[in-house]
Amino acid sequence: MSTEVKVPAVGESITTGLLSTWHKKDGDAVANGDILFTLETDKVSTEVTATDAGTLKISVPEGEEVKIGQVVATLEAAGAAPAAAAPTEEAPKKAAKAKKEEPKTEAAPVAEEKPAADPAPAPAAPKPAPAPRVEDGSRSTRKKLSPLRRKIATQLVAAQHNAAILTTFNECDMSAVIKLRKEMQDDFQKRHGIKLGFMSFFIKATVDALKAIPSINSRLDGDEQITNHYYDIGVAVGTEKGLMVPVVRDADQKSFAEIEKDLADYAVKAREGKIGLEDLQGGVFTVSNGGVYGSLMSTPILNPPQSGILGMHKTQERPVAVNGQVVIRPMMYLALSYDHRVVDGKEAVTFLVRVKDCIENPMRLLLGT
């Protein structure tokens, strides 16, 4: 008895995916619940587990694009032999019996030898995954884009074509938030079991600014503008497979500790390739931190259908004028890209100044003022 291993449904709009990795080899013994393969789609990467035990017989190699519901392998129950192998076991016995009973003639040896000489063919081994094509003299390679990378490319081009994207810049002095974080860190970590990072301050500052400038918490739908009255903030996360934007739900109602725990959970999921489709849907605004990679300045691209995205950058000590004197301060450039169709320049600048004020006066975030 065998159990079919099928490509599972991972979302209503997803019809195909890339079977990127087999975690078991052909012929391996598999237990119920073992991870069999990784399926990459244009939205998420999913690990598919066995729903039964048995010996794995792979029919589709890794690197192939597959359809939802397609059979990619079977699990043969222990002690059961594949149906195709039965003739092979019986053939020698039948041949011996025929040899004993038939009279000897000149033609007999040919007939007798044929059953033993033609065993049933063994099941075909799966085709090897297609290797990247090597161009002239190994100077370059060519490989097919993963579904996720194709989706990212499509989304970015669509954002450029379908929105009037404009970017405004400012800078903020990180001295106060660095000092406050340092003072609170030990107590915060003891009480909540997690470190206090900078991202939770920026998420809280973003919520504060969205409440002050509601037009940035909106989107266009045809000739109508839909303004959101909730604050699900997307946080751009770079992974080995590409950029993902998991969403911190109801960020306005969560404490700093709850936001930090959400971010930590998403970081673990990203490393393990376990971010689900439900983690990525429904964001109203995105925060992207290019500073973790050393970026000093950038113009972030909108995450459709959102109307705004905040870009954080590297904190760098620079000379600035304070009260008529030149001092060295840890400064960060901020960038707000927005859809000019629904957000005016004055609103965008006011939003970014509000974020700057929250970061430079972080106690107002803690006190809710």
MARDORO-788935 format. One record per atom (N, C-alpha, C): x, z, y; residue in one letter. Coordinates in steps of 0.1 Angstrom, whole numbers, plus 5000, padded with zeros to 4 digits. Layout:
N
XZYA;...
# end
This chain:
369
500850004988M;500050005000M;500950005012M;500549925022S;501349915035S;500449945047S;501149985058T;500450015070T;501049915081T;500249845088E;500649755098E;501149835111E;502249795117V;502749855129V;502349745140V;501449785149K;500949695159K;501449745173K;501449645182V;501849675196V;500549745203V;500749865208P;499549935213P;499149895227P;497949915231A;497449885244A;498049995253A;498649965265V;499250055274V;498650055288V;497549975289G;496949965302G;495949845302G;494849855310E;493849755310E;494349615313E;495249605323S;495649475328S;496949425321S;497449495311I;498649455304I;498349385291I;498749265290T;498449185278T;499749155269T;500949165275T;502149135268T;503249235272T;504249235264G;505449325267G;506649275260G;507749345263L;509049305256L;509349415246L;509549375234L;510049475224L;511549485226L;511849585234S;513249585239S;514249645229S;513749755221T;514649825212T;513949875200T;514549845188W;514149915176W;514950035174W;514250155172H;515050275170H;515250305156H;514650225147K;514850235133K;515350095128K;516050095117K;516549965111K;515649915100K;515649785098D;514849735087D;515249805073D;514249855066G;514549925054G;514750075055G;514750125067D;514850275069D;513550345065D;513750465060A;512650555057A;512150615070A;510850605072V;510150655084V;509150765081V;509250865089A;508250975088A;507150965099A;506051015096N;504951015106N;505351085119N;505251005130G;505651065143G;507051015148G;507850955139D;509150905143D;508950795154D;509950785163I;509850675173I;510350545166I;509550445167L;509850315160L;510550215170L;509850195181F;510450095191F;510050125205F;510750065215T;510450075229T;509749945234T;508649965240L;507949845246L;508049855261L;508649745267E;508649735281E;507649645286E;506849685296T;505849595303T;506249585317T;505349515325D;505649495339D;505349625347D;504949725340K;504649855348K;505349975342K;505449985329V;506050105323V;506850065311V;507650165306S;508350155294S;507750255284S;507350215272T;506650315263T;507350315250T;507550435244E;508050455231E;506850465221E;506950375211V;505850365201V;506250445189V;505450535184T;505750615172T;504950575160T;505450615148A;504850575136A;503550665134A;502550605129T;501250675126T;501150705111T;502150665103D;502250695089D;503650695084D;503850735072A;505250735066A;505450615057A;506750585055G;507050475046G;508350405049G;508550295042T;509850215044T;509550105054T;510350095065L;510050005076L;510549865072L;509549765073K;509849625072K;509649555085K;510649515092I;510549465105I;510249315104I;509249265112S;508949125112S;509249055125S;509349135136V;509649085149V;510949155154V;512049085158P;513249145162P;513149195176P;514049285180E;514049325194E;514549215203E;514049215215G;514349115225G;513249005226G;512249015217E;511148925217E;509948975226E;509248875232E;508048915240E;506948915230E;506049015230V;505049035221V;503649055228V;502549035221K;501249055226K;500649185222K;499749245230I;499149365226I;498349345214I;498449425204G;497749415191G;498549335181G;499649275184Q;500449195175Q;501149285165Q;501149245152V;501849315141V;503349285142V;504149385144V;505649365145V;506349415133V;505749495124A;506349545112A;505249605103A;505749645091T;504849715082T;505649845077T;504849945073L;505450055066L;504950055052L;505850035043E;505550035028E;505550175023E;504450215016A;504350345011A;505350375000A;505850494999A;506850534989A;506350494975A;507250434967G;506850394953G;506150264952G;505650214963A;504950084963A;505949974965A;505749864958A;506649744959A;505849634966A;506449554974P;505849444981P;505249354970P;504049294974A;503349204965A;504249084961A;505049044970A;505848924967A;506948944957A;507249074955A;508349104945A;507849114931A;506549124928A;506049144915A;506449034905A;506248904909P;506648794900P;508148794896P;508948854905T;510348854902T;510648944890T;509949064889E;510149154879E;509549104865E;508449034866E;507848994853E;508448864848E;509048784856A;509548654852A;510548664840A;511548754840P;512548754829P;511848794816P;510748884816K;510048924804K;509348804798K;508648724807K;507848614803K;508748504797K;509948494803A;510848394799A;511348424785A;511648554782A;512148594769A;511148574758A;509848604762K;508748584752K;508548444749K;508648354759A;508448214757A;509548154748A;510748204750K;511948154743K;511748194728K;511248314725K;511048354711K;509948274704K;508848244711E;507748184704E;507848034703E;508347964713E;508347824713E;509347764703E;508947654696P;509947594687P;511047524695P;512147524689K;513347464696K;513247314696K;513347264708T;513347114710T;514447094720T;514646964722E;515746924732E;515346964746E;513946954749A;513546984762A;513347134765A;513247214754A;512947354755A;513947424764A;515247404763P;516247484771P;515947474786P;515547354790V;515247334805V;514047414809V;513047414801A;511847494804A;512047644803A;512947684794E;513247824792E;514047874804E;514947804809E;515847854819E;515147854833E;514147774835K;513547764848K;512947894853K;512147974845P;511648094850P;512648194854P;513748204847A;514848294851A;515648244863A;515648114865A;516448054875A;515748054889A;514348074889D;513648064901D;512848194904D;513548304907P;512848424911P;512148404925P;511148484927A;510448474940A;511448504951A;511348424962P;512248444973P;512048584980P;513148644984A;513048774990A;512448755004A;511748865009P;511248855023P;512248815033P;511848725042A;512848675052A;513248785061A;514548795064A;515048895073A;514648855087A;514348955096P;513948925110P;515048855117P;514648755126K;515648685133K;516348775143K;517648755145P;518448835154P;517948815168P;518048915176A;517648905190A;518448795197A;517848715206P;518548615213P;519648665222P;520848625220A;521948675229A;521848605242A;522348675253P;522448605266P;523248485265P;522848375272R;523548245271R;524748255280R;525848215275V;527148215283V;527348085289V;527548085302E;527747965310E;529247925309E;529547825317D;530847765317D;532047855315D;532747845304G;533947915301G;533848065303G;532648125299S;532448265299S;532548325313S;532348245323R;532448295337R;531148355342R;530048335335S;528748395338S;527848395326S;526848475326T;525948485315T;524548465321T;523648425312R;522248405316R;521348475306R;520448565311K;519448625303K;518148635309K;517048645301K;515748655306K;515448785313K;514748785324L;514348905331L;513348985323L;513549115323S;512549205316S;511249195324S;510149225317P;508849225324P;508749315336P;509449435335L;509449525347L;510149455359L;511349395356R;512149335367R;511349215373R;510649135364R;509749025369R;508649075378R;508049195374K;507049255382K;507549295396K;508749365395I;509349415408I;509549295417I;510149185412A;510349065420A;509149005426A;508049005418T;506748945423T;506249035434T;506249165431Q;505649265441Q;506449255455Q;507749245454L;508549245467L;508249115474L;508149005468V;507948875474V;506448875480V;505548935472A;504148935477A;504049025489A;504849135490A;504749225501A;505249155514A;506249075512Q;506848995524Q;505848895529Q;505148835519H;504248725523H;502848765528H;502448885523N;501048925525N;500849035536N;501949085542A;501849185552A;502749155564A;502449205575A;503249185587A;504149305588A;505349295581I;506149415580I;507149425592I;507149545598L;508049575609L;508649715606L;509949735610T;510649855608T;511049925621T;510750055622T;511250125634T;512250235629T;513150275637F;514250365633F;514350485642F;514850595637N;515150715644N;516250785637N;516650905642E;517550985635E;517251125636E;517551205626C;517251355627C;518451435624C;518551545631D;519551645629D;519151735617D;519951735607M;519651805594M;520151945594M;520751995606S;521352125606S;520352235602S;519152235608A;518252345606A;517752355591A;517452235586V;516852235572V;518052265562V;519252225565I;520352265556I;520552415556I;520552475568K;520652615570K;519552695563K;518352655565L;517152715559L;517252705543L;517552595539R;517652575524R;518752665518R;519852675525K;520952755520K;520552905520K;519852945530E;519353085531E;518353125520E;517453025517M;516353055508M;516653025493M;517752945491Q;518052895478Q;518052995466Q;518753095467D;518853195456D;517553255453D;516853305464D;515553375461D;514553275456D;514553155461F;513653045457F;513853015442F;515153005438Q;515452965424Q;515053085415Q;515253205419K;514853325411K;513353335409K;512653305419R;511153315419R;510553205411R;511053085413H;510352965408H;511052895396H;512352935394G;513052865383G;513452725385G;513552685398I;513952555402I;514652555415I;515552455418K;516252455431K;515352395441K;515552435454L;514852385465L;515652265470L;515052145470G;515752025474G;515351985488G;515851865493F;515451815506F;514251735505F;513951675493M;512851575492M;511551645495M;511351775491S;510151845493S;509851865508S;510951885516F;510751895530F;510251765536F;510851655531F;510351525537F;508951485532F;508551525520I;507251495516I;506251575524I;506551705527K;505751785535K;505651735550K;506851685555A;506851625568A;506051495569A;506051425558T;505251295557T;503751325558T;503351425550V;501951465550V;501551515564V;502351585571D;502051635584D;501851515594D;502751415592A;502751305601A;501551215598A;501151195585L;500051115581L;498751175587L;498651315587K;497451375592K;497351355607K;498551345614A;498551315629A;498251175632A;498651075623I;498450935625I;497750875613I;496450885612P;495650845600P;495750695597P;496050615607S;496150465605S;497150435595S;498250515594I;499350485584I;498950515570I;497950605569N;497350645556N;496150555553N;496350425555S;495250335553S;495750205547S;494850115543R;495149985538R;494149885541R;494549755541L;493549645544L;492949605531L;491649585531D;490849525520D;490049415525D;490549285525G;489849175531G;489849195546G;488649205552D;488549225567D;488149365570D;488349455560E;488049595562E;489249685561E;489349795569Q;490449885568Q;489950015561Q;490550055551I;490250175543I;491150285546I;490650395552T;491550505555T;491350615545T;492550655539N;492450765529N;492450905535N;491750995529H;491751135533H;492351225523H;493251165515Y;494051245505Y;495451205506Y;496351285500Y;497751265503Y;498551265490Y;498451155483D;499251125470D;500451045474D;501551105474I;502851045480I;503750995469I;503950865469G;504950805460G;506350835463G;507150855453V;508650885455V;509350785447V;510050695454A;510850585447A;511950645439A;512050605426V;513050655417V;513750535410V;515050535412G;515850435405G;516150465391G;515850375381T;516150395367T;516950275362T;517450295350E;518250185344E;517550055343E;516150065341K;515349945340K;514849895353K;514949965364G;514449915376G;513850025384G;513349995396L;512650085405L;511250125401L;510950255401M;509650305398M;509250395409M;507950415411V;507450495422V;506350595416V;506750705409P;505750805405P;505150875417P;503950925415V;503250985426V;503051135425V;503351205436V;503151345437V;501651365442V;500751405434R;499351415437R;499051535447R;498151505456D;497651615465D;498851695471D;499751625477A;500951695482A;500651785493A;499551765500D;499151855511D;498651995506D;498251995493Q;497752125487Q;498752195479Q;499952135477K;500952195469K;502052265477K;502552375471S;503752445477S;504952365475S;506052415481F;507352355480F;507752355465F;507552475459A;507952495445A;507152395436A;505852375438E;505052285430E;505552135431E;505952105444I;506451965446I;507751945439I;508652045440E;509952035434E;509852025418E;508852095413K;508652085398K;508151955394K;507251895402D;506751755400D;507851665400D;508751675410L;509851585411L;510851595399L;511051725395A;511951745384A;511351685371A;510051695369D;509451645357D;509551495357D;509351425369Y;509451285369Y;510951235367Y;511951315371A;513351285369A;513651275354A;513151375347V;513351385332V;512651265326V;511351235330K;510651125324K;511350995327K;511950975339A;512650855342A;513850835333A;514650945331R;515850935323R;515450895308R;514350955304E;513950935290E;513050815288E;512750745299G;511950625298G;510450655294G;509950775299K;508650815295K;507650825307K;507950765318I;507050755329I;505850675325I;504650725326G;503450655321G;502750585333G;501850495329L;501150415339L;500350505349L;499750615343E;498950705352E;499850775362E;501150785359D;502050845369D;502350755381D;502150625380L;502550535390L;501350485399L;500150525396Q;498950465403Q;498450555413Q;497950495424G;497150565434G;497850625446G;499150595448G;499850645459G;499350585472G;499350665483V;498950615496V;500050585506V;501250635503F;502450625511F;503650645502F;504850585505T;506050605497T;507150655505T;507950745499V;509250795504V;510350745495V;511350685501S;512450625494S;513750685499S;514650735490N;515850805495N;517050715490N;517450625499G;518650545496G;519950615498G;519750735505G;520950815508G;521650865495G;520950885484V;521550935472V;522650835467V;522450715471Y;523450605466Y;524550575477Y;524350645489G;525350625499G;524850535511G;523650495510S;523150405521S;523050475534S;523550415545L;523550475558L;522350425566L;521850305563M;520750245570M;520150125562M;518850115562S;518150005555S;516749985560S;516149875556T;514749845560T;513949835548T;513349955544P;512549955531P;511349855532P;511049805520I;509849705518I;508649785514I;507549745519L;506249815516L;505949805501L;505249905496N;504749915483N;503249885483N;502849755482P;501449715483P;500549795474P;499249825479P;498649795492P;498949895503P;499949975501Q;500150085512Q;500650015525Q;500450095536S;500750035549S;502050095555S;502650185547G;503850245553G;504850305542G;506150305545I;507150355536I;508250415545I;508650535541L;509650605549L;511050595541L;512050555548G;513350545542G;514250655547G;514750735537M;515750835540M;517150785537M;518150835544H;519450785542H;520550895541H;521750855540K;522850945538K;522951045550K;523151175547T;523451265558T;524951255561T;525251235573Q;526651215577Q;526951285590Q;528051355590E;528451425603E;528951325613E;528251335625R;528551245636R;528551315649R;529351265659P;529251325672P;527951295679P;527251395684V;526051375692V;526051455704V;525251415714A;525251495727A;524151595726A;524451725728V;523451835727V;523751925740V;522651925748N;522752005761N;523951965769N;524251835770G;525351785778G;526651795772G;526751845759Q;528051855753Q;528051765740Q;529251715737V;529451645724V;529751735713V;528851745703V;529051825691V;528951745678V;529551805668I;529451735655I;528251795647I;527351705643R;526151755636R;525851665623R;525251715613P;524951635601P;523651555604P;523851425606M;522751345610M;522251245599M;520951215599M;520451125590M;519551015597M;519850895594Y;518950785600Y;517650775592Y;516550765599L;515250745592L;514750605596L;514050545586A;513450415589A;511950415584A;511050365592L;509650355588L;509350205588L;509050145576S;508550015576S;506950025575S;506249945582Y;504849955583Y;504149815584Y;502949815581D;502149685582D;501549685596D;502049585604H;501649575618H;500249535619H;499649485609R;498249445610R;497249565612R;497649675607V;496849795608V;497449905616V;498749905618V;499450005625V;500149945637V;499850005649D;500449965661D;501850025663D;502649965671G;504050015673G;504050155678G;503150185687K;503150325693K;502850425682K;501950395672E;501550485661E;502750505652E;503450395649A;504650395640A;505750485646A;506050465659V;507050545666V;506650695666V;505350725669T;504850855669T;504950925656T;504650855645F;504750905632F;506150945629F;507150855632L;508550885628L;509051005637L;508651015649V;509051125658V;508551255652V;507251245646R;506651365640R;507451415628R;507851315620V;508751355608V;510051415613V;510651355623K;511951405628K;511751555633K;510651575640D;510451715646D;510251815634D;509551775624C;509351865612C;510651895605C;511551805604I;512751825597I;513751905606I;513651885619E;514551965628E;513952105631E;512752125628N;512052255630N;511352285617N;512052305606P;511352315593P;510452445591P;510652545599M;509752665598M;508352625601M;508052525608R;506652485611R;506052435598R;506852375589L;506252325576L;505952445567L;506752555568L;506552665559L;505352745565L;505252745578L;504152825584L;502852745586L;502952615583G;501752525584G;501352505599G;502252505608T;501952495622T;502352355627T;
# end
